[in-house]
Amino acid sequence: MKSNFHLIIRQEWTTFIARVLENNVSSFGKTEKICIENTKEALDLFLENEKKIEKTIIQFPRLLEISYQHA
């Protein structure tokens, strides 16, 4: 099954670090490409584990915009 996920990737010194916004899975690598591949592997392991837990419901976070006026 193909799913789309959103990553935030940052570089700290010589290491790239990725975090998946939908479920906070993260991984790292020496290059951005290796970091992304490692993150895909981490997602596979995460999702495989979630399938084993029958009662778990994965709810993806939503991004909301609100208006607020400070009194």
C-alpha positions as CSV (number, residue, x, y, z in Angstrom):
1,M,0.0,0.0,0.0
2,K,1.4,3.4,-1.0
3,S,1.1,6.2,1.5
4,N,2.4,9.8,1.5
5,F,4.2,11.2,4.5
6,H,5.7,14.6,5.2
7,L,9.3,14.9,6.4
8,I,11.2,17.6,8.1
9,I,14.9,17.2,7.4
10,R,17.6,19.2,9.1
11,Q,21.4,19.0,9.1
12,E,23.4,18.9,12.3
13,W,27.1,19.1,11.5
14,T,27.7,16.1,9.2
15,T,24.4,14.2,9.9
16,F,21.0,14.6,8.3
17,I,18.0,14.0,10.6
18,A,14.5,13.4,9.4
19,R,11.2,13.4,11.4
20,V,7.9,12.2,9.9
21,L,5.2,14.7,10.8
22,E,2.3,12.3,10.8
23,N,3.7,9.9,13.4
24,N,7.0,11.3,14.8
25,V,9.1,8.4,13.3
26,S,12.6,9.7,12.9
27,S,15.9,8.5,11.5
28,F,19.3,9.9,10.3
29,G,22.1,9.4,7.9
30,K,25.4,10.9,6.6
31,T,23.7,12.1,3.4
32,E,20.2,13.4,2.8
33,K,19.5,10.4,0.5
34,I,20.7,7.9,3.1
35,C,18.6,9.7,5.7
36,I,15.5,9.4,3.6
37,E,16.1,5.7,2.9
38,N,16.7,5.0,6.6
39,T,13.4,6.9,7.4
40,K,11.5,4.7,4.9
41,E,12.9,1.6,6.7
42,A,11.9,3.1,10.1
43,L,8.4,3.7,8.7
44,D,8.2,0.1,7.5
45,L,9.1,-1.1,11.0
46,F,6.7,1.3,12.7
47,L,3.7,0.4,10.4
48,E,4.4,-3.3,10.7
49,N,4.3,-3.0,14.4
50,E,1.1,-1.0,14.3
51,K,-0.6,-3.8,12.2
52,K,0.2,-6.3,15.0
53,I,-1.7,-4.1,17.6
54,E,-5.3,-4.7,16.6
55,K,-7.0,-2.1,18.8
56,T,-4.6,0.8,17.9
57,I,-6.2,3.5,15.8
58,I,-3.7,5.7,14.0
59,Q,-5.1,9.2,13.7
60,F,-2.9,11.6,11.7
61,P,-2.4,15.1,13.2
62,R,-4.2,17.9,11.4
63,L,-2.7,21.3,10.7
64,L,-5.3,24.0,11.7
65,E,-5.2,27.8,11.3
66,I,-7.0,29.8,13.9
67,S,-7.6,33.5,14.4
68,Y,-6.9,35.0,17.7
69,Q,-7.1,38.6,18.9
70,H,-5.4,39.4,22.2
71,A,-7.5,41.6,24.5
